[in-house]
Amino acid sequence: MSINNTVIQEVQVYRRGAEITRKGTISLEEGRNRVRIAGLSENSDANSLKLFFPESVTGNNIHTINPAMDLQDEEKESDEITQKIEFLTKEIEILNEQQQLWKTNGNFQKLNSVDMKDMESYIEKLPDRVMEIFHKIAELGKEKEQLEKKLNKVLEQERKPIIEADFYAEKAGTYPFRLQYHDYAARWNPVYEVHTEGKGEDLEFRLRANITQTTNEDWKDVQISLFTGNPSISNDLPILNPLYLNIRQEVQNTFMGAGKGMARAPMMMASSMAMADSAPIFEEDMEETANFKRIETPQAEVNDNDTMTEYALSAKQDILSNNEGTIVDLHTFSIPADYKLIAVPKMDNHAYLCAEIKTEDLPVMIRGTASVYLNNAYAGNIQISPNMTQETFRISLGKDEKIQIQRKEIMKKNASALIRNQKTREQEYEILLSNKKQEEVTIHVSDQVPVSQDKTITVDTLKTDQGKVDELTGKITWEITLQPNTSKSVHLAYRTAWPKDKDLQESRTASLSRQFCPVCSSRVYGRFCPECGADVNAMR
């Protein structure tokens, strides 16, 4: 029974998986026809396959078979190729033996008597004959290598599932048909570019896509559509379970030992993420590009469906299997931005230029890696993963090398108070900022004082030089304006006191046992609960 082949016509690629549409033609006799159709891949979902025929053709008994098992008794193309390879291998072996015989027979030293004319004739023919055999072996070797490659492709095809079905035609003829199925061996990932010239300009976002597939079949000249989501794999809907109320237990029961409050706290914790700064801007002069224009693929047609967004590519694509992927341009949009210089000298002695945008202006689905270009110069890569519950989102544009920052400890004094049985430590830091630009700049500088999580530890802020202090987090911020080629310094000083028989321990993670208020269970960063005002330390 012959197999009817198909070619890919259209592919709808989801973030994971693809809906593939293939086309083909088939010759049918009048009445019942048992046919086989190829085109499914090893990763295709057999339950998703659909066949489309003209109305004059009906089908029945549609199922998939494994050709490697089902075609054992039939002549397969792989068997024919394997036989040819075996013949070529044997022919090459014979030629190698002939070549060796010609070389061996050219050794006349073992012969008792040799006719000089015969020896001269043999020696004269030997190089040409050996070279002739060599070239023939090389030709057969290339032919064998090509057959082996073809065999691998044929074996791949023979391992793929085949559709077998009964079709009924009203009259004999050649009919077009379509095959559609879902394949899990394809995907696309968003690739972003952020372009800006700074100084009040909008941020330009360029959304691109990297399309990859490992179906072991190259998609040639195919119409592609990309979807921002995935097909639904479950009918499960969210269920609202009952909400029960009970009388709150006494505070001491919540805190003592392994009480219920302590067991509940880890479940209520929210994770936090830190954004990494972009890579440094390269300072090499860029090549003059005034006479050049960047080549971009045509923008996709954007269609907002009920559950996801579709990007329909205007030009047909070649998506090769098992390679690094194909990059296409999808959509370009602009967002107003506020540009700021920020610095955290305690962590890094550099000022960073960043663009602050409103989170509500970003597409909800925006996630992934973005390449940042400042004045058409590559500044580095950042991760775009905004918290949509926050009002703003910052995008780092790289270090500003013309802003110099130095943070140094200018005083550290330890003392003991015998009456109070305490140790004290006073620390003071100076932050020096220098503007090497020919223009005025404003820098947003952040530092901190430690936050006590124990009632026996006290932290008193002594000097901030008009910096704004956040009592909950200990964060101190300054907004410092510098004229061209000028410098300015700010000071930060604080005193820490703790029991003299104890040692201090610093940690970037809040203690679990003191992270939630024992009265209202709200998150507490300092001594007092921001919701109910309870003194958390006093309740321990």
SVG drawing of the C-alpha trace seen along z (x, -y; Angstrom):
<svg xmlns="http://www.w3.org/2000/svg" viewBox="-21 -74 88 93">
<polyline fill="none" stroke="black" stroke-width="0.4" points="0.0,0.0 1.5,-3.3 2.0,-6.2 0.7,-9.7 3.2,-12.4 2.3,-15.9 4.2,-19.2 3.9,-21.8 1.7,-24.8 1.1,-26.7 2.3,-26.6 0.8,-28.3 3.6,-28.3 2.8,-28.7 5.2,-29.4 5.4,-25.6 4.3,-23.5 2.8,-24.2 -0.3,-23.5 0.9,-22.3 -1.2,-22.3 0.0,-20.2 -1.3,-19.8 -1.3,-17.1 -3.2,-15.4 -4.5,-11.8 -5.9,-9.7 -9.1,-7.9 -11.2,-5.3 -14.9,-5.5 -16.2,-3.9 -14.1,-2.6 -10.3,-3.3 -7.8,-2.2 -5.1,-4.8 -2.0,-5.8 -0.9,-9.4 2.5,-10.5 3.4,-13.8 3.1,-13.2 6.3,-13.5 7.5,-11.4 6.4,-14.3 3.0,-14.8 -0.1,-14.3 -2.1,-11.6 -5.3,-12.6 -5.1,-16.0 -5.0,-15.0 -7.7,-16.3 -8.2,-15.6 -10.0,-18.0 -11.3,-16.8 -13.8,-18.1 -17.4,-17.4 -17.6,-14.6 -15.2,-12.5 -16.1,-10.9 -13.8,-9.0 -14.0,-6.3 -11.7,-4.1 -9.0,-6.8 -6.1,-5.7 -2.3,-5.8 0.2,-3.0 3.9,-2.4 5.4,-1.8 8.5,-0.2 6.3,2.6 3.5,2.6 5.6,2.6 7.9,5.5 6.5,7.8 6.6,5.1 9.5,3.8 10.8,0.7 13.0,-2.0 15.5,-1.6 16.0,2.1 16.8,1.1 19.3,-1.5 20.9,0.8 21.4,3.5 23.1,0.9 25.4,-0.1 26.3,3.5 27.2,4.0 29.3,0.8 31.1,1.9 32.0,5.3 33.1,3.6 35.4,1.3 36.9,4.3 37.6,6.0 39.3,2.9 41.4,2.6 42.6,6.2 43.3,5.5 45.4,2.4 47.3,4.5 48.0,7.3 49.3,4.8 51.7,3.5 52.7,6.9 53.3,8.3 55.6,5.3 58.2,6.8 60.4,8.9 63.1,9.7 61.5,13.0 61.4,14.3 64.3,16.5 64.1,15.3 62.5,12.1 62.0,11.1 63.3,7.5 60.8,6.4 57.9,7.8 59.3,6.1 59.7,2.8 56.1,3.0 54.7,3.9 56.5,1.1 55.4,-1.4 51.7,-0.3 51.8,-0.1 51.3,-3.8 48.5,-4.4 46.7,-1.2 47.1,-1.9 45.9,-5.5 42.9,-4.4 41.9,-2.0 42.4,-4.8 40.1,-7.2 37.4,-4.5 37.6,-3.7 37.2,-7.4 34.2,-7.7 32.5,-4.6 33.3,-6.0 31.4,-9.3 28.5,-7.3 28.4,-5.2 28.5,-8.2 25.6,-9.9 23.6,-6.7 24.3,-6.4 23.0,-10.0 19.9,-9.2 19.4,-6.0 19.4,-8.0 16.7,-10.3 14.6,-7.5 14.9,-5.6 13.7,-8.8 10.7,-8.9 9.9,-5.3 9.9,-5.7 7.3,-8.4 3.6,-7.5 1.4,-7.1 -2.3,-7.7 -4.3,-4.9 -8.0,-5.4 -10.8,-4.4 -12.1,-7.1 -15.2,-6.9 -15.3,-9.0 -18.4,-9.6 -16.3,-9.4 -12.7,-8.6 -10.3,-11.5 -7.4,-13.3 -8.4,-15.2 -6.6,-17.9 -6.6,-17.5 -5.3,-19.1 -3.8,-17.4 -3.6,-19.2 -2.1,-18.2 -0.3,-19.5 3.4,-18.9 5.3,-19.4 8.8,-19.8 8.5,-23.5 8.5,-26.8 9.2,-30.5 10.7,-32.9 10.4,-36.6 13.6,-38.6 13.4,-42.3 15.5,-45.3 15.3,-48.6 16.5,-51.7 16.8,-55.2 18.8,-58.4 18.0,-59.5 17.2,-63.0 13.5,-62.9 13.1,-60.6 10.6,-57.7 11.9,-54.2 11.4,-52.2 10.8,-48.5 11.3,-46.1 9.7,-42.8 11.4,-40.0 10.9,-36.2 13.4,-33.3 11.6,-30.4 13.0,-26.9 11.8,-23.4 13.2,-19.9 10.8,-17.9 13.6,-16.5 12.0,-18.2 12.9,-21.6 10.0,-24.0 10.5,-25.5 8.6,-28.6 5.9,-28.2 3.3,-30.8 4.0,-31.3 1.8,-32.7 3.0,-33.1 0.7,-33.0 1.7,-34.5 0.2,-31.6 -0.3,-27.9 -3.3,-25.7 -5.4,-24.8 -4.2,-21.5 -6.8,-21.3 -10.4,-22.0 -9.7,-22.7 -11.2,-25.9 -10.2,-27.8 -12.4,-26.7 -13.3,-29.1 -13.1,-26.9 -15.0,-28.0 -13.3,-30.6 -13.6,-29.7 -13.3,-32.0 -12.0,-31.0 -11.2,-32.9 -7.6,-34.0 -5.5,-32.3 -3.6,-34.1 -0.4,-35.8 1.9,-33.6 0.5,-30.5 1.4,-31.9 5.0,-32.7 6.1,-30.1 7.9,-27.1 6.8,-25.7 3.5,-27.5 0.9,-27.8 2.0,-31.3 5.5,-30.2 4.3,-27.4 2.1,-29.7 4.7,-32.4 6.8,-30.6 3.6,-29.9 2.8,-33.6 6.2,-34.7 6.5,-36.4 9.6,-35.9 11.7,-38.9 13.8,-39.3 16.8,-41.6 17.3,-43.1 20.8,-42.9 22.5,-45.9 23.3,-45.9 26.7,-45.3 29.0,-48.3 28.8,-50.5 31.6,-49.9 33.6,-53.1 35.0,-52.2 34.0,-54.6 31.2,-53.1 31.7,-52.8 30.0,-55.5 26.6,-54.1 25.0,-57.2 24.9,-55.5 23.6,-52.2 20.1,-51.0 19.4,-48.1 17.8,-45.2 14.6,-44.1 12.0,-41.6 8.5,-43.0 6.4,-43.8 3.8,-41.1 0.1,-41.7 -1.1,-41.9 -4.4,-40.3 -5.8,-40.3 -7.8,-37.2 -10.0,-36.3 -7.2,-34.6 -3.9,-35.4 -2.3,-37.7 -1.5,-36.4 1.5,-37.7 0.9,-36.8 4.1,-37.1 3.6,-38.8 6.4,-36.8 6.8,-33.1 9.7,-31.7 12.3,-28.9 12.5,-27.3 15.2,-24.7 15.2,-21.8 17.7,-21.4 19.5,-24.7 19.9,-27.9 16.5,-29.3 15.2,-31.9 14.9,-35.5 11.9,-37.6 10.6,-41.1 7.1,-41.3 6.2,-44.6 7.6,-48.0 6.1,-50.3 7.2,-53.4 6.7,-54.2 7.3,-57.6 10.2,-57.4 11.8,-59.4 15.6,-59.2 17.5,-59.1 21.0,-58.6 21.0,-56.2 23.8,-55.1 24.1,-52.7 27.7,-53.3 27.6,-50.6 27.2,-48.0 28.9,-49.6 30.9,-52.8 29.2,-53.7 26.3,-55.8 23.8,-54.1 21.6,-55.7 18.1,-54.2 14.8,-54.8 11.8,-54.7 8.5,-53.8 5.0,-53.3 4.2,-49.6 0.7,-50.1 2.3,-51.1 3.9,-47.7 2.2,-44.8 1.1,-42.3 2.9,-39.4 6.3,-41.2 8.9,-38.8 12.4,-37.9 15.9,-39.1 16.3,-42.5 19.4,-44.0 19.7,-47.7 21.0,-50.3 21.9,-53.8 22.5,-56.2 22.7,-53.1 25.6,-51.7 25.1,-48.3 24.9,-48.7 24.3,-45.1 21.5,-42.7 18.9,-42.9 16.0,-40.7 12.6,-42.3 10.3,-40.8 8.2,-43.7 6.0,-43.3 2.7,-44.5 1.5,-45.4 4.2,-48.1 3.6,-51.6 7.0,-51.9 9.6,-49.8 13.3,-50.7 15.4,-49.7 19.2,-50.0 21.0,-51.7 24.5,-51.2 27.2,-52.9 27.9,-56.6 31.7,-56.7 31.8,-60.5 30.2,-60.3 32.8,-59.3 31.6,-58.1 33.6,-57.1 32.2,-55.8 34.5,-55.5 34.2,-54.9 35.6,-57.9 34.8,-56.8 34.1,-53.6 34.1,-53.8 33.3,-50.9 32.4,-51.5 30.9,-49.6 28.3,-51.0 28.9,-49.3 25.7,-50.6 23.4,-49.4 25.5,-46.3 25.7,-47.2 28.1,-47.5 27.8,-50.4 29.3,-51.2 29.2,-54.4 29.9,-54.4 30.1,-57.3 30.5,-57.2 31.2,-59.8 29.9,-59.6 31.8,-61.8 30.3,-62.4 32.1,-64.1 30.5,-65.3 33.1,-65.3 30.5,-66.3 30.0,-69.7 26.3,-69.8 24.3,-69.7 23.3,-66.3 21.0,-65.0 21.9,-61.8 19.6,-59.6 21.8,-58.1 20.8,-55.3 22.4,-53.9 21.1,-52.3 21.2,-51.9 20.6,-48.4 17.2,-47.4 16.9,-45.8 14.8,-42.6 15.5,-42.1 14.2,-44.3 17.7,-44.2 19.3,-45.8 18.8,-49.5 19.8,-51.5 19.9,-55.3 20.4,-57.4 22.8,-60.3 23.4,-62.1 21.9,-61.8 22.6,-65.3 18.9,-65.7 18.5,-62.3 15.1,-60.7 14.9,-57.8 12.5,-54.8 12.0,-53.6 10.7,-50.2 13.6,-49.2 16.4,-51.5 16.9,-52.9 18.2,-56.4 17.9,-58.4 19.4,-61.7 18.6,-63.6 21.9,-65.4 22.4,-68.0 25.9,-68.7 27.0,-71.5 29.6,-70.8 33.0,-69.7 32.0,-70.0 32.0,-67.6 29.8,-67.2 29.7,-64.9 27.1,-63.6 27.5,-61.9 25.7,-59.1 26.2,-58.2 24.4,-55.8 24.9,-54.2 24.2,-50.5 23.7,-49.2 23.3,-45.6 23.9,-43.3 27.6,-43.1 27.5,-39.3 26.0,-38.9 27.5,-39.1 25.8,-40.9 24.8,-39.0 24.1,-40.8 21.8,-39.2 20.0,-40.2 17.1,-37.9 14.5,-38.9 14.1,-36.4 11.1,-34.2 9.9,-34.3 9.7,-38.1 8.6,-38.8 4.9,-38.9 2.9,-40.8 1.6,-38.4 -1.6,-40.5 -2.7,-41.0 -0.2,-38.8 0.9,-41.7 4.5,-41.8 6.8,-43.8 10.2,-45.1 11.0,-47.1 9.8,-47.4 6.2,-48.5 3.5,-46.8 2.5,-49.2 -1.1,-48.0 -2.2,-47.8 0.7,-49.7 1.6,-46.8 5.1,-46.9 6.4,-43.6 9.5,-43.6 7.5,-44.3 5.4,-41.2 8.3,-38.8"/>
</svg>
